[in-house]
Amino acid sequence: MNKDKKSIKRDILEKFRTVNQTQDYTLPPLWLEYQYIDRLDKHEKKLCKQAINDLVKRGIVEQVKHPMPNLRLTEKGIALIN
């Protein structure tokens, strides 16, 4: 199934909805890189980078680097998924 940028954003936000919110509103470690992005084809991987950049620019998520690269929901993102 080919994913477009909108469906990738939806997948990422849906994962935030399903994870335990006591985890500082971050995705499970390595989920994005190894369980999601690795399953995308070359074109979808480019779209995924664009989708993440769009979510960051809109203030819905922020990129975190420590202890490993990941995404964290912002206050705006938390309000969006609730």
N, C-alpha and C positions, 0 to 999 in steps of 0.2 A: 504494500500500500504506500503510495507516494504521499508524503506529508508536505503541507505548505507551511509558511511562516506562522500563520494564525493557529493552525493545529498544534504546532510545536510549542507556542506560547501557552496554549490551553493545557497541553500535557504537563508542562513544567508547573503551572499554577495548580493543576489537579494533584500533582505529587505533593505540593506543599499542603493541600487540604487533607491529604491522607496520612501525613507523618505526624508523629507526636509533637505537639506544639511546645513541649517543655524543652525541646532541643534547640533553644535559642533561635527558633524560626529559620533554621538552615536545613538544606536537603540532607538526606543520609549521606555519610561520607562515601565518596567515589560513585554515587548513583549516577550523577549526570554524565560523567566521563565514561564509565565502564558498563553501565547497564542501559543507558539511553543513547548517547551519541554513537557508541560503537555499533549499534544496530541500524544506524542511518546510512543511506548511500551517500556518495560523494556530494551530490547536489543538495541533499537534505542537510548534510553537515554544514555547508555554507549558509543555508537558511537558518540553521540552529544558531550559529554565531550571530547572525543579524537579529534573530528573535531575542536572544539574550541581551544584545546591545539595546534593542528597542525597550525591553523591560527595564533596563538600567536607566536609560534616558528618561523614561516616563516616571522614574522614582518608585517603581514597584518592587524591585529587588536591587541588592547591591552585591558586588563581587567581594568575596573575602579570600584572603590568601593564607591565613594561619588558622589551624595547623596545616591545612591543605587547601588548594583552590576549591571554592564552592560558591553557592549563592545563598543569600539570606534575604528574607522578606523584610521590607521596610514597614513602617507604620501604615503607609498608604497601601502597601500590598496586603497587610493583615486585614485592613478594612475591606479590601476588594474581595478576598476569598471568604470572608465571614458572612 
